Amino acid sequence: MNLCAERQQYSIVLIGEFNPAMFQPEWFSRNNIIAPEEIDVIRNELSQSSLIVTPQLTIFKTSQLNIKIEQKRFEVVAEKEPLISIVDFVSKTFNDLSSFAIKAFGFNYSAHYKIIDMETYQRIADNLAPKSYWKTLLGDEITGVNRKSGLTAIQMRKAKEDQTGYYTVILQPSVFVTPGIFMSCNDHMEKKDEVNSAENVIQTINDIYESSFKFMKKIQTDVLIEAMDYHE
């Protein structure tokens, strides 16, 4: 069964010590990370509301990416493939900043899934969180297609066997497609020596980003298909 993922988001997050005011759009242009013509797009009147540069926070958008830099968090988000766009942006940013200490990093993938009908939608929710245990709260709304009460969010976490991080998955109703489900996955990684250079972290990101995003997509589709009681 093919599930159609809508409004997908891919991101890479680095945790460390950053200077947001340094990372202005012009800095990225001077270092050949974004094209000079992107500066005009970022700085034009239509984009002013999405451009912030302060000592505590830098936010701006390019034609492909959303960038948010805080004092302890560096995030790059793409809403469509190719994934290499976010990997290239992060890699080029830290090529000349290789001594930066990175405490942790991770990948995030989220998507909204349109569900064929309300019956299937309720079946997914009931299989993931059986309502029979919630009679005191839900009363008569433990069954039925048009229930107004029920599952609002569920979160699962799996520690990695090598103790270098964990996966976190969140599932909740979609606010964009009806009936629909929103799922987000986080592949969080911590270096065993607690702090690592940006150079080593960027190498790891380049080595594993494809398999990480592929696995997070598989987690989402497998959960939904199993919860639908779907069988070929």
N, C-alpha and C positions, 0 to 999 in steps of 0.2 A: 504494500500500500504506500502510495506517495503522499507525503504531507507537504503542503506548500508553506514555506517559511516566508513571512512578510515582515517588512520593517526591521531587517536584520541590522545588528550592530556588532562590530569587531573592535576590540581595543587592546592596547598594551599599556600597562601601568608599571612605573618604577617607583620604589619607595626609597627615599634617601634625604639628603640635604641639598636644596636647590635655591637659587636666587631668581625668583620670578621676574623681577625688573630687568634682568640681563637678557631674558629670552623674549625680546620684542620681535615683531615680524621682520624688521629691518636686519636684525642680527642673523636670522635664518637666511635672508636673502644674501647678505654679505658672505655667508659661509656656504653658498650654493646648495642650500637645502630646499628652499622654495624659489621658484622662478621670479625674476624682478617684476614681471607683469602681474603676479599675484598680489603684490603690495598695493597696487591701485585698487584691486578688488576688495582687499581687506580694509583699506582706508576710505573707501567711497562712502557716500552718505547712507546707502542702504545697509551697509555693514557696521556702521558706527555703534549700533546697539549691542552688537556681539563682540566688540573689541574692548578689552579691559587690560590695562597695564599698570600695576601698582607693585610696591615692594612685597606685598603679601600674595598677589594673585595676577596671573596673566591668562587671558582667554582670547582666542581669535579663531577664525575659520578660514580655510582655503577652499578651493573648488572641490577638493576631495576629502579633507580632513577637518576634524574639530580638535583643537589643542587646548588643554587646560593644565596650567603649571602652578602648583602651590609650593609652599616652603618645604613640605615633606612628601610631595606627590607630583609625579610627572605623568600625564595621561594623554594618549593620542587615540582618537576614535575615527573609524571609517564606517560608513553606512552601506558600502557595497564593495565587492571585490574589484580589482585584485588585492589580495592581502599584502602583497609585497609593498604596497604604498605606505602602510603604517610601519612595516619593518624597515624600509629604506629611510623613512623620516627619523625614526629613533636611532638607527645605526649611524646615519650621517651626523646627527646632532652630537653624538658622543664620540665620534671618531677622534676629535681633537680635545675631548674632555675625558680621556680614558682613565684619568686618575680619580674621577668622581667615585665616592663610595656609595654602593647600592646595597641596601639592607635586605630588600626583597623585591620581587617583581612577579608579574603574572599576566595572563591573557584572559579576556572576557568575551563571551559570545552570547548574544540575546536575540530572540525572535518571537514574533507573534504568529500563532497558527490558527487558521480558520477551521472550525470544526463543522462537519457536514450538517448536523441538526442538534436541537436541544437535548434529545434523548441520548445521543452519543456524548454530548458535553457533560450531562449529569452522570452518565455511566463512568466517565473518566474520573470525575470528582469523587464518586462513591467508592470506586475501586482504590483510589489513593488514600481516602479518608472515610472509612465506613461510617455511615450516619447512625447505625444502630446503637453506637456507644454514646450518642449525643441526644437521646430522647428527652432528657430533662430540659435541655436548652432549646432544641428545635421543635419539640412537640410533633404536630402532624406533618411537618415539613421534612421528614426523613425520607420520603419517597415523592415521586411525581416529577413531571417534566418542567413545569413552570414555577418551581420553588424560588422564593426571594431570599432565602437564607441558605447558608452552607459554607463550603470551603472558600476562604479568602486568600490563603497563602499557605504554602508548605515548603520547608527547607530541609535539605539533606546534605550531609558532609561526609566525605571519605578521605581518611588520611592516606598518604602515599606510603607504599611499603618501604621506600628508602628513607623515610622520615625527613624529606626535604620540602614538604608542603602538603597541600590537600586540595581536593575538589569541593566546591560548594555549588549546589543547584537549588534554584528557587523557582517555584511554579505558582502562578496565580491567574485569575481571570484577566483577559486582555481588555484594555480600555480603547482599543482601536478596531478590533474586529469582533462581531457578534453573530453567533456564539464563537468565542475564541479563547485561546489560552496563551499566556505570555510565559516564556521560560528564559532564565538567565543562568549561565554557567561561569564559574570563576576557576581558573587553574592557577593556584597560588604557589609560588616557589620561594623558599628561603634557603640561603646558602648555609651550609653546615658551620662555616666559620663566622656566621652572623653578618659579616660585612665583606663585600667583594668589590673589585674594581669594575668600573663601567665596561672596560674592555672585555673582561671575562663574561660579564652578563650579556653583552651584545652578541658575543659569539654563541652563547647558549641559546639566545632568542632566535638567531638565524638557523641554528641546528634543529630546533624543535617546534617552531611556530606552526608549520603545516600539520604535523601530527597532532598538536594540541587542539587546534581549531577543528580538525576532522573528528577527534574523539569527543569534543564537547557537542558537536552536531549530532553524533551518533547517540550520545546519552539522551538528548532531548527526543529524538525520533523514537528510540527504543522504549522510553518511558511511556510516551503517548500511545504507541501501538499496543504495548502490553496492557495499558490501562483501558484501552478500547475493547479488550478481549478479541483482538483481531487475529485471525488465522487464515493462512492461504487455503 
